[in-house]
Amino acid sequence: MAKSKTYDVKDLKLAGEGKRRILWADHFMPVLAQVRERFARETPLAGKRMSACLHVTAETANLCRALIAGGADLVLCASNPLSTQDDVAASLVKDFGMKVYAVRGEGRKTYYDHIAAACRHSPAVTMDDGADLVNALHGPFADCAGNIIASMEETTTGVIRLRAMAQAGVLKFPVIAVNDAATKHLFDNRYGTGQSTTDGIIRATDILLAGTNVVVVGYGWCGRGVSSRMRGAGANVIVCEVDPIRALEAAMDGFRVMPMKEAAKAGDLFVTVTGDVNVIDSPHFRLMKDGAIVCNSGHFNVELNLEALRKLARKVNVGVRNNVDEYVLAGGRRIFVLGEGRLVNLACAEGHPASVMDMSFATQALTTEYAVGSAGRLDVRVHEVPRSIDDLVATLKLKSMGIRIDTLTAEQKNYLASFDQGT
Ligand SMILES: NC(=O)c1ccc[n+]([C@@H]2O[C@H](COP(=O)([O-])OP(=O)(O)OC[C@H]3O[C@@H](n4cnc5c(N)ncnc54)[C@H](O)[C@@H]3O)[C@@H](O)[C@H]2O)c1
């Protein structure tokens, strides 16, 4: 890709369909729309150079619209080579005048060239989904990081990486853990991943989930969501965990819990949602039934050890169905891998439904406004999203759903704040 290019998308002729998709998502993002309208009036991000490395989907496009309405000069690149919706990327360039660098299926070199373009924009604010942009701004593009006010991080794995950088004393600018906001992980990771992962698996395979043994690896926010949606579809869910408290929670939620080596023999379908590396590895692939299906909805493409599976395989039949590769092992046993082991909800479906991204991205936009308003006052560490932003997003979402709630009386407030009443 030429360094001077102001965008790199698959085909601008796809813009019409992309715009329809963006506007459809917008119907289900009323909180973000309100933020966009206020941003347009108040322009809190006026003149701020921003770079975002996110899944390039219709919901992300609506976040971009809000940031641009707020006055940001924004560059967008993909946070995953298989999650880009090419029509959306085209529409962002053609209809919204944005600088977008994202092509679905882009190779490793292009993926990093696109991140390089986002770095060369010399942003004052960045947004990440997995900390790849922040990493580049600490490594090969450290010279582009001089003006950074703060960086927003969207996902669990990114936050873990950033905390490790802060702990090691190498973090160079303040970051805000948007993932850790209640209005993000409680809803997006749980209900968003739960539904869209199930959707991706069904679109890729068309299997019947009822009666299927589904092994969910990791019982965090995503794992809870996937397990409950799979149970809702009639699957027999087995959970694998390494954390005793989460394993206990899974057991008391009514799921079977066992080590991966046992689950490997029982599962028809495996879903990893750990954020960890090689959680399904060679010893597990060796134990799986003929026809087992494996996929990942956790981090990037690292949770399934596909290199090990490739070594075990006598033959790999790529694309036996859209987004399905068949690994044929000794004796003819077959294992099917979905979406090349990348996030199955984005590679094989459309990512989270807009209604849940409404909250995540309203929180992102409002946190960006907060970061810009706090320029120079945030110290270099991982910050929490202010509670007031969480409360505002939840209140607006409830309102948009037509749900009203009670408020504390003065007597109740007093009681809850005291230690000498009611004992
Ligand atoms: N697919 C998506 O759209 C999407 C959305 C949100 C988050 N994520 C990603 O999903 C991953 C999980 O997110 P989360 O919020 O549920 O995190 P979490 O920290 O709440 O849960 C992860 C769980 O995995 C467990 N775990 C770690 N290693 C394990 C192993 N070897 N075997 C079994 N269990 C193991 C941990 O003990 C933990 O309970 C992260 O990488 C996150 O970035 C993906």
The ligand as a Tripos MOL2 file, in Angstrom:
@<TRIPOS>MOLECULE
LIG
   44    48     1     0     0
SMALL
NO_CHARGES

@<TRIPOS>ATOM
      1 N1        -15.9630  -12.2600   20.3170 N.am      1 LIG1
      2 C1        -16.1390  -11.0310   20.7400 C.2       1 LIG1
      3 O1        -16.7670  -10.2130   20.0860 O.2       1 LIG1
      4 C2        -15.5960  -10.6240   22.0850 C.ar      1 LIG1
      5 C3        -16.2900   -9.6550   22.8370 C.ar      1 LIG1
      6 C4        -15.7850   -9.3080   24.0970 C.ar      1 LIG1
      7 C5        -14.6110   -9.8970   24.5540 C.ar      1 LIG1
      8 N2        -13.9380  -10.7980   23.7630 N.ar      1 LIG1
      9 C6        -12.6940  -11.4430   24.1880 C.3       1 LIG1
     10 O2        -13.0690  -12.6850   24.7880 O.3       1 LIG1
     11 C7        -12.0830  -13.0730   25.7580 C.3       1 LIG1
     12 C8        -12.7560  -13.3410   27.0970 C.3       1 LIG1
     13 O3        -13.3400  -12.1280   27.5920 O.3       1 LIG1
     14 P1        -14.0930  -12.1050   28.9970 P.3       1 LIG1
     15 O4        -14.5660  -10.7070   29.1850 O.co2     1 LIG1
     16 O5        -15.0560  -13.2410   29.0940 O.co2     1 LIG1
     17 O6        -12.8280  -12.3760   29.9650 O.3       1 LIG1
     18 P2        -12.8270  -12.9060   31.4490 P.3       1 LIG1
     19 O7        -11.4980  -12.5700   32.0040 O.co2     1 LIG1
     20 O8        -14.0650  -12.4650   32.1760 O.co2     1 LIG1
     21 O9        -12.9440  -14.5130   31.2780 O.3       1 LIG1
     22 C9        -11.9440  -15.3420   30.7550 C.3       1 LIG1
     23 C10       -12.0240  -16.6690   31.5150 C.3       1 LIG1
     24 O10       -11.1820  -17.6210   30.8560 O.3       1 LIG1
     25 C11       -10.5710  -18.4170   31.8680 C.3       1 LIG1
     26 N3         -9.3850  -19.0850   31.3250 N.ar      1 LIG1
     27 C12        -8.1570  -18.5610   31.0450 C.ar      1 LIG1
     28 N4         -7.3270  -19.5140   30.5790 N.ar      1 LIG1
     29 C13        -8.0450  -20.6610   30.5390 C.ar      1 LIG1
     30 C14        -7.7470  -21.9920   30.1240 C.ar      1 LIG1
     31 N5         -6.5410  -22.3510   29.6730 N.pl3     1 LIG1
     32 N6         -8.7310  -22.9240   30.2010 N.ar      1 LIG1
     33 C15        -9.9630  -22.6120   30.6810 C.ar      1 LIG1
     34 N7        -10.3030  -21.3660   31.0850 N.ar      1 LIG1
     35 C16        -9.3620  -20.4010   31.0030 C.ar      1 LIG1
     36 C17       -10.2770  -17.4290   32.9870 C.3       1 LIG1
     37 O11       -10.0960  -18.0950   34.2240 O.3       1 LIG1
     38 C18       -11.5290  -16.5560   32.9590 C.3       1 LIG1
     39 O12       -12.5260  -17.0140   33.8530 O.3       1 LIG1
     40 C19       -11.0800  -11.9140   25.7960 C.3       1 LIG1
     41 O13       -10.0150  -12.2080   24.9320 O.3       1 LIG1
     42 C20       -11.8720  -10.7480   25.2340 C.3       1 LIG1
     43 O14       -11.0250   -9.7650   24.7120 O.3       1 LIG1
     44 C21       -14.4280  -11.1930   22.5600 C.ar      1 LIG1
@<TRIPOS>BOND
     1     1     2 1
     2     2     3 2
     3     2     4 1
     4     4     5 ar
     5     4    44 ar
     6     5     6 ar
     7     6     7 ar
     8     7     8 ar
     9     8     9 1
    10     8    44 ar
    11     9    10 1
    12     9    42 1
    13    10    11 1
    14    11    12 1
    15    11    40 1
    16    12    13 1
    17    13    14 1
    18    14    15 2
    19    14    16 1
    20    14    17 1
    21    17    18 1
    22    18    19 2
    23    18    20 1
    24    18    21 1
    25    21    22 1
    26    22    23 1
    27    23    24 1
    28    23    38 1
    29    24    25 1
    30    25    26 1
    31    25    36 1
    32    26    27 ar
    33    26    35 ar
    34    27    28 ar
    35    28    29 ar
    36    29    30 ar
    37    29    35 ar
    38    30    31 1
    39    30    32 ar
    40    32    33 ar
    41    33    34 ar
    42    34    35 ar
    43    36    37 1
    44    36    38 1
    45    38    39 1
    46    40    41 1
    47    40    42 1
    48    42    43 1
@<TRIPOS>SUBSTRUCTURE
     1 LIG1         1 GROUP 0 **** ****
